[in-house]
Amino acid sequence: MASSRALVIFILLLPLFEVQATTILHFKSFSPFSTVLETLQNQLGYSFKNIGFLRRAMTHASFSEENNKAFSILGANLIQTSVSFRSLSKDIDVSSKYLNHQLSQISNVESSCAVDGMRLALHKVVRVSPKTNSSVPSVVCSAFRAIFGAIAIDDGKSDAAGDIFCAVHRGGELGNVLPL
Ligand SMILES: *[C@@H]1O[C@H](CO)[C@@H](O)[C@H](O)[C@H]1NC(C)=O
């Protein structure tokens, strides 16, 4: 008697378990884009508290209204600040001419920014409209810069963004190829 009542309760509850099981499965099945964002975080050595910021950084203006344009401006400024800060910390007598030269090198789209971005394979990550070539330097570069804007916003301060930029950029100078 008791066991048959238990069976009835079990059968009545069965649909609930099924709903739960499919919900769990749904959350576990990552889309290719979120898998790629995971890999990118590993390459950067930074784990986002809000993955939405990295998602936005990897979204070109041609793809949606919510895009990386403003993050990219912040990122470019953080890169310049970080390079100036490091340069002066290393040599308090650094000439303004040398510092300006360093800044113009680091800000170059083709020779610096896009090279660093391609090494991170951002052309394979960034979301663009079907008509847009994701490998052109301006697209790769805006995505690359936007990463550092996104990190600063996620972290609530700019220190980590500057450190991670230097690590990524130096990796390229040393000829270290980052794993895909
Ligand atoms: C996309 O841009 C890259 C870099 O400028 C270029 O090498 C490539 O040929 C372009 N691809 C297409 C399909 O236009």
The ligand as a MOL file (V3000), in Angstrom:
LIG
                    3D

  0  0  0     0  0            999 V3000
M  V30 BEGIN CTAB
M  V30 COUNTS 14 14 0 0 0
M  V30 BEGIN ATOM
M  V30 1 C 40.4450 40.1830 -45.7730 0
M  V30 2 O 41.4750 41.0320 -45.3420 0
M  V30 3 C 42.7730 40.4530 -45.3280 0
M  V30 4 C 43.7170 41.4440 -44.6460 0
M  V30 5 O 43.6080 42.7220 -45.1910 0
M  V30 6 C 43.1630 40.0720 -46.7260 0
M  V30 7 O 44.4390 39.4790 -46.7190 0
M  V30 8 C 42.1210 39.1080 -47.2920 0
M  V30 9 O 42.4380 38.8240 -48.6290 0
M  V30 10 C 40.7370 39.7100 -47.1940 0
M  V30 11 N 39.7630 38.6960 -47.5750 0
M  V30 12 C 38.7880 38.9430 -48.4190 0
M  V30 13 C 37.8650 37.8120 -48.6800 0
M  V30 14 O 38.6510 40.0270 -48.9820 0
M  V30 END ATOM
M  V30 BEGIN BOND
M  V30 1 1 1 2
M  V30 2 1 1 10
M  V30 3 1 2 3
M  V30 4 1 3 4
M  V30 5 1 3 6
M  V30 6 1 4 5
M  V30 7 1 6 7
M  V30 8 1 6 8
M  V30 9 1 8 9
M  V30 10 1 8 10
M  V30 11 1 10 11
M  V30 12 1 11 12
M  V30 13 1 12 13
M  V30 14 2 12 14
M  V30 END BOND
M  V30 END CTAB
M  END
